[in-house]
Amino acid sequence: MTDPGLFEIIHSTRAMRRLKPDPVPREAIERILRAGQAAPSGGNAQNWGFIVVESPDIKRQVQHYYQRAYDEGVGRHYAERLGAMPAGEARDKLARQVAAVSHLTERFHEAPVWIVACLDVGPKGGMPGSGASIYPAVQNMLLAARALGLGATLTMRHMMFGAEVDAIFGLPEGIRSFAILPIGYPEGRFGPVQRGPLSEVTHHDRWGNSYF
Ligand SMILES: Cc1cc2nc3c(=O)[nH]c(=O)nc-3n(C[C@H](O)[C@H](O)[C@H](O)COP(=O)(O)O)c2cc1C
């Protein structure tokens, strides 16, 4: 496989929620972790920790909460939105997204490997926004996985049951999990990401002045 360029990687790193059960080589996981560790953190504190989860038992226990968070939260929200939408392209698009989200939720534990991105925020939970130090590492790992032909998704829903899930991972006090990345070879293809017009979200000097 030829190495795609950086911009091709960026524009095709989508949430890949349908994964094959095939094992992921250890070397690939190491490269993904090294990409994560290359990210910046506030004050270069590098106060992160990454758990590579392969244990079916641990994944199953966490999936229980991930599923519960879906049933009690976003799943209901999706059902309400779909129920209120008229038939058409927009509804079909949302329905496809809901199907993919629901698929991953039910099979969360079947992804061959997870990387759990954790951060030491201290016993008081850190300052507002201190969790932000982990997300550059998370995005680097998503890009690295994509570059290696692996699918992954940034998931945070487990945080609805953060204390319970962090106990399953055996996290010490002050360390919290901020993202779970289920990783595996994708069933589908890496298509281009779909985003709105750049001109609608870009301003010039002051909010409201168009740049494009
Ligand atoms: C902060 C954040 C939290 C997210 N949490 C979840 C999650 O818990 N489960 C999930 O399936 N996707 C989750 N996602 C993925 C987004 O739904 C997805 O990236 C978005 O719909 C855009 O789709 P795309 O990446 O395929 O273009 C999360 C993304 C972000 C940035």
The ligand as a Gaussian input file, in Angstrom:
#p B3LYP/6-31G(d) Opt

LIG

0 1
 C      -16.078000      14.890000      21.292000
 C      -16.550000      13.731000      20.454000
 C      -17.218000      12.669000      21.040000
 C      -17.668000      11.597000      20.265000
 N      -18.267000      10.526000      20.871000
 C      -18.697000       9.498000      20.107000
 C      -19.261000       8.338000      20.724000
 O      -19.351000       8.224000      21.949000
 N      -19.682000       7.345000      19.915000
 C      -19.572000       7.396000      18.551000
 O      -19.972000       6.452000      17.877000
 N      -19.018000       8.481000      17.947000
 C      -18.568000       9.506000      18.686000
 N      -17.949000      10.589000      18.083000
 C      -17.762000      10.593000      16.618000
 C      -18.630000      11.634000      15.907000
 O      -19.984000      11.288000      16.003000
 C      -18.184000      11.713000      14.439000
 O      -16.830000      12.030000      14.367000
 C      -18.995000      12.754000      13.698000
 O      -20.330000      12.308000      13.562000
 C      -18.447000      13.036000      12.306000
 O      -18.447000      11.851000      11.553000
 P      -17.162000      11.453000      10.704000
 O      -16.010000      11.435000      11.666000
 O      -17.493000      10.087000      10.163000
 O      -16.996000      12.464000       9.629000
 C      -17.459000      11.618000      18.859000
 C      -16.739000      12.677000      18.285000
 C      -16.275000      13.711000      19.057000
 C      -15.481000      14.815000      18.411000

